[in-house]
Amino acid sequence: MIAYIKGTASDMTETSVILENNGIGFEIFMPSGALAQIRIGKDYKIHTYFHVKEDDMQLYGFFTKDDLQVFRLLLQVNGIGPKGALGVLSGLTADELRFAVLSDDIKTISRAPGIGKKTAQKLILELKDKLSLQDAFEKELEHGAGPADTSETVTDAKKEAVEALTALGYSATDALRAVKKAEVPAEADVETILKAALRHI
């Protein structure tokens, strides 16, 4: 219903910002990391999710469409409502969450406020089929290094390198990040990727 709101930050609470647009103040609940970037008196464009329930209506907001998309994905998990989803994105970035889900990293997801081990397991189970390793790598490239290099692909060798690092005792999230940062030719074998990735751990 409301795709985004452009306006001036006029006030803040611990969990929300009041964005003024044409004389109307919209209260928008946001992840803690996003709220920390807001300055009173500055103009912002915030992508929103309009949540309606029997006795209340609330707006949840994000600086990027990607964060909003991940928020919507989290709402599809049984037992996670808007506040829970916001808690997850307050503890983890969208990129970190994608990598954690794809690598079965319960420990990382459990760091998010209000998310225990059982909820983290359920989250991974319900979202894993909706995410891809290729997409996760491309999104983080896009966020961390400007426009994504569409020529970069996640080869079987890279996937095997991630599995090998995990077997060596590194967390799955760290393994994924290290392999992403490894500067190797597209046709590199597992051993070459592993050697390059270990320099980033």
N, C-alpha and C positions, 0 to 999 in steps of 0.2 A: 504493500500500500504506500509506504513512504520509502523510496529507494535511498535517498540521501538528503541531508540538510546542510546548507551553507549558512554560516552565521558567525556572530562574535561571541566568544566565551565571556559571559558576564558574571558567572559565579561557579563555585565548585563545592562538592561534598567529598567525603572519603571514597565514594564509589561512583560518582557521576559528575557530569559537567552540565551547566545550564547554558545552552546555545541560543542566543537571541537572534531571531529572524523576523523582520517586519513587525517589530513590537511584541512578538510572542516569544516567551522563553520556553524552550523545549528541554526537559530534563532527560539526558541520555546517559545510560549506564555503560561504562567502558572498562576494559581490562586495566589493571593498575599501571602497567608499563605505558599504555597510551595516555592515561591521565597525567602521568608524570611529565609528559611532553607539552601539556597544554599550559598556556600563559593567559591570564585574564586580559581582556582587551584585544586579543589577537583574533584574526578570522580563520575559520577552519571549514573544511568540507568533510563531513562524517557520513559514512555509509551505514545505513540503519536497518535494524530488524524490529518490526512492530509486533510485540507480543500481547495477545489479548486472552484474558481468562475471565471467569464469571464476575469477579469482584475487583478487577484491576486491569489497567492497560499500561504497558511500559515500553520504552524505546531502548534498544541496545545498539551501541555504535562502535565503529571501527574505522581506522584511517584508510584501510585498503579493502578492495573487493575480495582479495584472497582470504584475509582474516574473517570477513563476513561469511564466506563460503565454508571455511573450516568450522565456524560457529554453528552454521546450519547443519553440517555433518554431525557435530556433537549432539545436537538436539534429537537426532535420529536414534541415538543410543538409548535403549530402554533404561529408565531411571535417572537420566540426566536432563534437568530442566535448564532454563536460561541462566539462572544464577550459578548452577554447577558448571555449565559450559563456559561461562565468563571466568569462573575460578580456574578452570583448566588453562585458558588463554592468558590468565594473569600469571600463572606459574611457568608456562611454556610458550614459545613463539609457535606460529603455525608450522614453520619448517621443522622445529624440534619435535613437535607432536607427530608430524607425518613420519619422520625417521623413526621415532620411538614405536609407533604403531607397526610400521613395516618390519621392524627388527625385533618385535616381541619384547620390547624393553619396558617391562612392568615397573622397574625401579624408577626410571626417569618419569614416567607418567604419574606414579604415586607421589612425586614431589609436589604436584599441583595441590593447592588448598582444597580440602574437602574430598580428595580422591584417595580412597584406600586401595589396598592390593586387589580386592575382589572387583571393585568398580573398574580399576585399570585393566584387569583381565577381560572383563566384559566389553570394555571400550575397544580393546585390540581385536577381540573376536568379531565384533559387529562392524568395525570400520576397515579391517584389513583388505577385504575384497573390493572396497570402494576407492582404494588408493593404489598407485603404481610407483615402483621405484624410479622409473624413468621420469615421471611427473615430479616426484619429490626432488630429484637432482636438478631438474630444469627450473623449478620454482626457487630453489635456494640460489642457483646461479643468477637468476633474475633479480633476486633481492640483494644479493651480496656483491654482484659485479656488473650492475647495469643490465642492459638487454641480454637475454639468454642467448648463448651460442647454440643455435639449433642443430649444428653439426655434431654436437657432443651427444653420444649415446651411451647408455648403460649396457656394456657388453656382458656376455656370460662370464668372461674372465674377471670383470670387476665384481660381479655378484659372488663368484667363488672366492675372490680376495677378501670380501667382507666376511664371508663365512669362516675363512681361515683365521682372520684376526679375532673373530668372536671365539673360535676354538682355543686361541692362545690366551684367552682370559680378558680381552678388552671388551668394554661394553659395546653393545651393538650400535648404539648411536655414535660413539667415538669412532668405531670402525667405518661406518658409513661416511662420516665427515672426512676421515683421513683418506679414504679411497677417492672421494670427490676432489680433494685438494691435490692428489698425486698428479704430477705433470708427466704423463706418459703418452706415447703414440697411440692412436686409436686401435692398432692391431697388437698392442702389447699383451704378453702372456701373463698368467697369474703371478709368477715369480717376480717379474719386473714391476708389476703394479704393487705387490706386497712390499718390495724394497723401498719404493718411492713413498708408499703410504706410511710406512713406519717412521719416516722422517718427520711426519706431521702429528705423531702421537707423543 
